[in-house]
């Protein structure tokens, strides 16, 4: 959800720099999760609860941990409402057959130094695709999201159940299913976004082929290798989506049937 904002804020948003930022952030988060999980099991063994902070006796350290959770929830909730409101608005605007309507040819890709979240007025040749959300619609959707989330918060008493169902559905969709399906769709040769997706790779190939125009066989060989690599990535993306779907079904089955027993 935050990838476009991250790309917009990085001064050097090249592929190598973006990969380094993503790898570092995921590595730090994974290290913290592993550290907390190991210390929790070392402290309480198999009797650790879903909320490890509640297992510790009241002290200065546990109070700081509880206060950190309060700050986390307080500031993360608006960040989660923002994409939720945009998604609900897009779903409400969708009509059957809207994807079959003829669309104008895609505009050329802007240069990499153009902000991804820039308004159409600041981008040369850009057109406003969708009208902005009205204040009434904005308030109605936001109120609905807040009321529904409040009802869920007041009804569900176990944090473990919430995390279990959110992890088995939302996390698998965001991490495995949707990325695989998106890449499989836009990497299709029949997709209008195919050329945009491969534009950067083609530019890098052209730069690497400078001075090698006379070696025709080498150039054709690179084209074959590139096509083979893209086809392999497309199959891997589909396999990733199928794997995520299997994980979702297994996790939901575990939460509904096995979790209900306990």
C-alpha positions as CSV (number, residue, x, y, z in Angstrom):
1,X,0.0,0.0,0.0
2,X,2.8,2.4,0.8
3,X,5.1,1.4,-2.1
4,X,4.1,4.3,-4.3
5,X,4.6,6.8,-1.5
6,X,8.0,5.3,-0.8
7,X,9.0,5.6,-4.4
8,X,7.8,9.2,-4.5
9,X,9.9,10.2,-1.5
10,X,13.2,8.4,-2.3
11,X,15.6,10.9,-3.9
12,X,17.2,8.1,-6.0
13,X,14.3,5.8,-6.9
14,X,16.3,3.5,-9.2
15,X,15.6,-0.2,-9.2
16,X,18.8,-1.0,-7.2
17,X,18.1,1.7,-4.6
18,X,14.4,0.7,-4.2
19,X,15.4,-3.0,-3.8
20,X,17.9,-2.0,-1.1
21,X,15.3,0.0,0.8
22,X,12.7,-2.8,0.6
23,X,15.2,-5.4,1.6
24,X,16.4,-3.4,4.6
25,X,12.9,-2.5,5.8
26,X,11.7,-6.1,5.5
27,X,14.9,-7.4,7.1
28,X,14.6,-5.1,10.1
29,X,10.9,-5.9,10.7
30,X,11.6,-9.7,10.3
31,X,14.5,-9.4,12.8
32,X,12.3,-7.7,15.4
33,X,9.5,-10.2,15.0
34,X,11.9,-13.1,15.4
35,X,13.5,-11.4,18.5
36,X,10.1,-10.8,20.2
37,X,8.9,-14.4,19.3
38,X,12.0,-16.0,20.7
39,X,12.1,-14.0,23.9
40,X,8.4,-14.7,24.4
41,X,8.9,-18.5,24.2
42,X,12.0,-18.4,26.3
43,X,10.1,-16.5,29.0
44,X,6.8,-18.4,29.0
45,X,7.3,-21.5,26.9
46,X,4.1,-22.9,25.4
47,X,2.0,-20.9,27.8
48,X,2.6,-17.6,26.0
49,X,-0.6,-15.8,25.1
50,X,-1.6,-14.0,21.9
51,X,-0.7,-10.6,23.5
52,X,2.8,-11.2,25.0
53,X,2.7,-7.8,26.8
54,X,-0.2,-8.9,29.0
55,X,1.9,-11.9,30.2
56,X,4.4,-9.7,32.0
57,X,3.8,-8.4,35.5
58,X,3.2,-4.6,35.9
59,X,6.5,-2.8,35.7
60,X,8.1,0.2,34.1
61,X,9.2,-1.9,31.0
62,X,5.8,-3.5,30.5
63,X,4.1,-0.1,30.9
64,X,6.3,1.4,28.2
65,X,5.4,-1.6,26.0
66,X,1.7,-1.0,26.5
67,X,2.1,2.7,25.9
68,X,4.0,1.9,22.6
69,X,1.1,-0.3,21.5
70,X,-1.4,2.6,22.2
71,X,0.7,5.0,20.2
72,X,1.1,2.4,17.4
73,X,-2.7,1.8,17.1
74,X,-3.5,5.5,17.4
75,X,-1.3,6.6,14.5
76,X,-1.7,3.5,12.3
77,X,-5.5,3.6,12.3
78,X,-5.7,6.8,10.1
79,X,-3.1,5.3,7.8
80,X,-5.2,2.2,7.3
81,X,-8.5,4.2,6.9
82,X,-7.0,6.2,4.0
83,X,-6.4,3.2,1.6
84,X,-9.6,1.6,2.9
85,X,-11.7,4.6,2.0
86,X,-10.1,4.8,-1.5
87,X,-10.8,1.1,-2.1
88,X,-14.4,1.4,-1.0
89,X,-14.9,4.4,-3.3
90,X,-13.4,2.6,-6.2
91,X,-15.6,-0.5,-5.6
92,X,-18.7,1.7,-5.4
93,X,-17.8,3.5,-8.7
94,X,-17.3,0.2,-10.5
95,X,-20.0,-0.9,-12.9
96,X,-20.4,-4.2,-14.9
97,X,-18.8,-4.0,-18.3
98,X,-16.6,-0.9,-17.4
99,X,-13.5,-2.7,-18.4
100,X,-14.9,-3.5,-21.9
101,X,-15.3,0.1,-22.8
102,X,-12.8,1.4,-25.4
103,X,-10.0,3.3,-23.7
104,X,-7.7,6.0,-25.2
105,X,-4.1,4.9,-25.9
106,X,-1.9,5.1,-22.9
107,X,0.2,8.2,-22.5
108,X,4.0,8.0,-22.7
109,X,5.7,7.1,-19.4
110,X,6.9,10.2,-17.5
111,X,10.5,10.5,-16.6
112,X,11.7,8.8,-13.4
113,X,12.2,12.2,-11.7
114,X,8.5,13.0,-12.0
115,X,6.7,12.4,-8.6
116,X,4.3,9.4,-8.8
117,X,1.7,11.2,-6.7
118,X,1.9,14.5,-8.6
119,X,-1.3,16.1,-9.6
120,X,-2.2,16.1,-13.3
121,X,-1.7,19.8,-13.5
122,X,2.0,19.5,-12.6
123,X,2.7,16.7,-15.2
124,X,2.9,17.8,-18.8
125,X,0.4,16.0,-21.0
126,X,-1.3,14.3,-18.1
127,X,-5.1,14.1,-18.0
128,X,-7.4,13.8,-15.0
129,X,-8.8,10.2,-15.2
130,X,-11.2,10.2,-12.3
131,X,-13.0,13.1,-10.6
132,X,-12.1,13.8,-7.0
133,X,-14.3,12.4,-4.2
134,X,-16.9,14.9,-3.0
135,X,-17.0,16.0,0.6
136,X,-20.3,14.3,1.2
137,X,-19.1,11.0,-0.2
138,X,-15.8,11.4,1.7
139,X,-17.6,11.9,5.0
140,X,-20.1,9.1,4.4
141,X,-17.5,6.5,3.5
142,X,-15.2,7.5,6.4
143,X,-18.1,7.4,8.9
144,X,-19.1,4.0,7.7
145,X,-15.5,2.6,8.0
146,X,-15.1,4.0,11.5
147,X,-18.5,2.7,12.7
148,X,-17.9,-0.8,11.3
149,X,-14.4,-1.0,12.8
150,X,-15.8,0.2,16.1
151,X,-18.4,-2.5,16.1
152,X,-15.8,-5.1,15.4
153,X,-13.5,-3.8,18.1
154,X,-16.4,-3.8,20.7
155,X,-17.7,-7.2,19.6
156,X,-14.5,-9.3,19.3
157,X,-12.7,-9.9,22.6
158,X,-9.8,-12.0,21.4
159,X,-6.9,-10.3,19.6
160,X,-5.6,-13.7,18.5
161,X,-8.8,-14.3,16.4
162,X,-8.5,-11.0,14.7
163,X,-4.9,-11.5,13.8
164,X,-5.5,-15.1,12.7
165,X,-8.3,-14.2,10.2
166,X,-6.6,-11.0,9.0
167,X,-3.3,-12.9,8.5
168,X,-4.9,-15.8,6.7
169,X,-6.9,-13.6,4.3
170,X,-5.4,-10.1,4.0
171,X,-1.7,-11.0,4.5
172,X,-1.8,-13.9,2.0
173,X,-3.7,-11.7,-0.6
174,X,-1.3,-8.8,-0.3
175,X,1.9,-10.9,-0.1
176,X,1.3,-13.7,-2.5
177,X,-2.0,-13.7,-4.5
178,X,-2.4,-10.1,-5.7
179,X,1.3,-9.5,-6.6
180,X,1.4,-12.7,-8.6
181,X,-1.9,-12.0,-10.4
182,X,-0.9,-8.4,-11.1
183,X,2.4,-9.3,-12.7
184,X,0.8,-12.2,-14.6
185,X,-1.8,-9.8,-16.0
186,X,0.4,-6.9,-17.0
187,X,3.2,-9.0,-18.3
188,X,0.9,-10.6,-20.9
189,X,1.9,-9.6,-24.5
190,X,-1.7,-8.6,-25.1
191,X,-1.7,-6.1,-22.2
192,X,-1.6,-2.4,-23.0
193,X,0.8,-2.0,-20.0
194,X,3.3,-4.6,-21.4
195,X,5.5,-2.0,-23.1
196,X,5.5,0.3,-20.1
197,X,6.5,-2.6,-17.9
198,X,9.5,-3.6,-20.1
199,X,10.6,-0.1,-21.0
200,X,13.2,0.2,-18.4
201,X,14.6,-3.3,-19.2
202,X,14.7,-2.3,-22.9
203,X,16.6,0.9,-22.1
204,X,19.1,-1.0,-20.1
205,X,19.6,-3.5,-22.9
206,X,20.1,-0.7,-25.4
207,X,22.8,0.9,-23.2
208,X,24.6,-2.4,-22.8
209,X,24.5,-3.0,-26.6
210,X,26.3,0.2,-27.4
211,X,29.3,-0.7,-29.5
212,X,28.0,-4.2,-30.3
213,X,25.8,-3.4,-33.3
214,X,28.0,-5.5,-35.5
215,X,27.6,-8.6,-33.4
216,X,24.1,-9.6,-34.7
217,X,24.2,-13.1,-33.2
218,X,25.0,-11.8,-29.8
219,X,22.1,-9.3,-30.0
220,X,19.6,-12.0,-31.0
221,X,20.9,-14.2,-28.3
222,X,20.2,-11.6,-25.7
223,X,16.7,-11.1,-27.1
224,X,16.0,-14.9,-26.7
225,X,17.4,-14.9,-23.2
226,X,15.3,-11.9,-22.3
227,X,12.1,-13.5,-23.6
228,X,12.9,-16.8,-21.8
229,X,13.5,-14.9,-18.6
230,X,10.3,-12.9,-18.9
231,X,8.3,-16.1,-19.6
232,X,9.8,-17.8,-16.6
233,X,9.0,-14.8,-14.4
234,X,5.4,-14.9,-15.7
235,X,5.0,-18.6,-14.8
236,X,6.6,-17.9,-11.4
237,X,4.1,-15.1,-10.7
238,X,1.2,-17.5,-11.5
239,X,2.7,-20.1,-9.2
240,X,3.1,-17.5,-6.5
241,X,-0.6,-16.6,-6.7
242,X,-1.6,-20.3,-6.6
243,X,0.6,-20.9,-3.6
244,X,-1.0,-17.9,-1.8
245,X,-4.5,-19.3,-2.5
246,X,-3.5,-22.7,-1.1
247,X,-2.0,-21.0,2.0
248,X,-5.2,-19.0,2.5
249,X,-7.5,-22.0,2.3
250,X,-5.3,-24.0,4.7
251,X,-5.1,-21.2,7.2
252,X,-8.8,-20.5,7.1
253,X,-9.6,-24.2,7.6
254,X,-7.2,-24.2,10.5
255,X,-8.7,-21.1,12.1
256,X,-12.3,-22.2,11.6
257,X,-12.2,-25.8,12.5
258,X,-9.1,-26.5,14.5
259,X,-9.1,-23.1,16.2
260,X,-12.7,-23.6,17.3
261,X,-11.9,-26.8,19.1
262,X,-9.4,-24.9,21.3
